[in-house]
Amino acid sequence: MESRDLSSLYKIRFAEEELPRKNAIWKVICNDFIQQFIKPSDTVVDVACGYGEFLNNIAAKRKIAVDLNPDAKMFLGSDIEFHQCMATDIGSVIKEDADIVFTSNFLEHLPNKNILDKFLDQVLLALKPGGKYIILGPNLRYLPGEYWDFYDHHLGLTHLSLSEALKLRGFNVDVCIDRFLPYTTQGALPSHPWLVKMYLKAPAAWKILGKQFFIVAHKPL
């Protein structure tokens, strides 16, 4: 998908008036859960950063955003570096300089498994030895129909198939949660920051509402 098409799709799918609420939700997700995997001294790279909800709310020494959509830069904090490039080029932009690479709801947009393999190789190139790749995404096992409701979803992945792909490319998988967050914050619980905070403290609820996987894998030393 070209950058102009991506910009148009973002404007259709993500209303700007919803951004403050989404940002508030991500602030809770970052502070109450994801931050435990990231040190304040880390260099963090967010691939397909969207409107910066993750990077704007995570604590890190250096924060780097990558997106094909040029509009993304407008929504990023002043402390965030921005690179407009293909995700499959990140290994040439960030060379063994990242402690963390993060993607959220991105891999399903890749056209096929060959490109996924290429992207995972690029993540390995970007990470320092021992660096972590943190992944959040819809789990096809629990979304057999809804998964394909988005025009730009191409690649079907479950927590197991993605874990297998990571291992085949040379990663070690440390954390694999099959049911974590609900699929969407539009109309599905939890949809308010304080509900998200309560939800994150109740893993039993994840087994009912969770339809996204959460995976942490690391590059061997």
Secondary structure, DSSP 8 states (H G I E B T S, - for coil): --HHHHHHHHHHHS-GGGHHHHHHHHHHHHHHTGGGG--TT-EEEEET-TTSTTTTTS--SEEEEEES-GGGGGGS-TTEEEEES-GGGHHHHSSS-EEEEEEES-GGGSSSHHHHHHHHHHHHHHEEEEEEEEEEEE-GGG-TTGGGGSTT------HHHHHHHHHHHT-EEEEEESS-S-S-SSSSS--SHHHHHHHHT-HHHHHHH--EEEEEEE---
